[in-house]
């Protein structure tokens, strides 16, 4: 197990370097000059431009620039500064906290509702409950987040508050602590809930067809034990993979939800920074997102090895 | 389902005149969207303690479905048992409640499956899976049950059982896996053991070892053994009697030696002739012509008539009943005498 983890960690290094280099190169290739963007509409003194270009290593080749950047990140945790001279790391810390809260809330919704509905549908396969669950997941997948977001904001947020006089589901900002994330978390989870429901259903239905389930039944075990111990343990494996990989997707894909609910998160910031060509912020955010993605996948692989003994020895 | 008679679990002890296990005119259908699949169409066989019955037949002949009906592990629906009885020590298992049935399943009638790799749960250790029998059915603690598991693994001759008890199924070879499967099935000293093609997935040398092991375990415990196979070679040494199945029916019933010497059904005869033999090297292999019957649309009359070299008009219109040839033999063929004599035009 220890060797497996170490091997996976070593494998993660080239992935991280490759991904960040790619992002760096893409931002490098974006049209427009960063110094000109920094100056905005004003005309700039060519000597100042030259000084700035020298200071930010803009005349160096791509790979050298990348090296200055990545060595700063790795050895000093230095992500550079924004146009307003705020350290990018400081800017990101607060934003990532918000988005992480949002994504984790969504993940909890996903795990509970998605897995729950999926198991229910699998055990009632072909009956009314199954058909209804499948139909509603299809609906959920087809409706864009933009629509579910505004509808839930109106119905659960605004209307419920009008009827009851209590602000159960805050509709904007993060001033209500944990409750602030309930509604946006659910909206962000929406499509993933639908996918996970279907995945859970398929996974359990497949598992229950396996030979070892027949063996478990032939051992004279109760149906509850056959499904709960022998079935579920195997059916869980693909779900863990999905959930882990989805954490990265949720964090990267929170732009729309964060905009609807006015949450000061990473999605919002990334959108603004791309718009303003604030390159250090863009690269910084994407680098951290990649890092989160890699760590999430690593955790998934490790969970996989715990859940499926066949993996460990390969 | 409502039960009218009070529940009586099959008694233990003396049997009287009853066989240990008697399958009587069993029918099993699968009601699918494509139509009704008639998988088992009136199977009758019986088994006594210490006896080995080999059930022989090709894929789709209904031999495994019959076994699964005995175990009560058919998916119902789509499977339906419209007719028949499965008497275990005189009690019809089909009339028992699910609760009572699960007292029999695994504990008194156990089963070994064909492919031990897919039949063992990949995420639990073999020790866990064997000891589960003791934990669930005998209420033993973890440690005690695991000790019992090691004893069982010793008994089925898995080398270094104590060291290997915490290994997973994929870490064992095919033959060892099948031994684990067998250890699990005999854990609670069942009175009947059903082995569904236990050696099909194994090397020939390992096949013989597994068959020997089964025969030895049976001698030790005097359990009844039903050996399901499509391989005539496997059964010759261990079986006492053979039931040959075709199209969901028993077509021939006989003590093992009679059937090899003088088959009394054209299908059995065809099976025997299709075994490759060294002394006929260079000649074409014999194969029974045609295809097994489509269970969705069974042939009229005798199910074997489209492939039968002995076919006459009556075979197309009238299904032959399984009728006695002698005290121990029976055949479901209108022309069993001709088959027995080995003559036909």
Interface residues (C-beta under 8 A of the other chain):
Chain A: X210 X211 X212 X214 X215 X216 X217 X218 X219 X220 X221 X222 X225 X230 X233 X234 X307 X308 X309 X310 X313
Chain B: X71 X73 X102 X103 X104 X105 X106 X107 X110 X111 X113 X115 X118 X119 X120 X121 X122 X123 X124 X125 X132 X133 X136 X137 X168 X170 X171 X181 X184
